[in-house]
Amino acid sequence: MKSNITKSSIAIIIWLGVQQSTAQIMSQGPMNPHAVTIQYAGCLSCPGAEWLNAANAMLPDSVYAAVWLWSNPNCFMSSCYYARGLQASDFGFSVPGNATVTGIIADASRKGQTSSAIWDSSIFLLKNGLPEGVPKTGPNAWPLLPQYETYGDSSDLWGASLTPADVNSSQFGVMVKPMNKSTASDSAFVDHIRLTVFYTLPVSVDENYFSEYAFYFDATSQSIIINVDDLKNTKAEMRVFDYSGRMVLRKKVSERVEVNGLSPGIYTAVIFREQIKLRLKFSVQ
């Protein structure tokens, strides 16, 4: 049995007494900001139109933060066809310190005064109060009636590097900047901005181990071979997880469990039987 393992091109590792983890996707939100401010507030020489009543974007109450935008492409200091950033922050997240942040969703309820005139200029995440990562823009003009536009998803970090401490900070948030594509002046309005944070938490799995060859991966048959008779029963179950912790296979245990069809990569197979958990790490080349 041992020669089959050493001749294969499959790397096999069985751990004894070591805790491994699989990722569990969690989220917090959507959360409302506790502060909405204006980028470059009070700066007379900074380009971009200034918002009025920025704090009105904290709640979905049909009371708006508003900005008047000059005709495109005119811009002279605060008289400009694009706006300064409307910065929403202090969302009150409490992501655990051992989590891994995987994605951010921002929603903005907004409208324009004229059809097809107001568009996204840039939507940025804020880290430590400053724009971070790669900006986003929506595919459509701002509607005449208020409507949420969603930016990002559960696996999208916007090109930013984010830790739990970053998203929990009162200086973490999102910045909305519209622009006027019309040759006539127009106005943009924002009713509400909200954020959702997605993250994974490690879930510890205790391990027990009978012998070196309790089970192993056979490269030729693309199967996991079970050698322990006590595990070959209908009460035992095998789950296979990919490198990110996502379960890719779940089967009842028998003498041979086929796992063919897996893409090249590192996988972990775990046998669950009452309080017994056996773990095998294998690499598909």
Secondary structure by P-SEA (a helix, b strand, c coil): caaaaaaccbbbbbbccbbbbbbbbbbcccccccccccccccccccbbbbbcccccccccccccbbbbbcccccccccccccccccccccccccccccccccbbbbbbbccccccccccccbbbbbcccccccbbbbccccccccbbbbbccccccccccccccccccccccbbbbbbbbcccccbbbbbcccbbbbbbbbbbbbbbbbcccccbbbbccccbbbbcccccccccbbbbbbccccccccccccccccccccccbbbbbbbbbcccbbbbbbbbcc
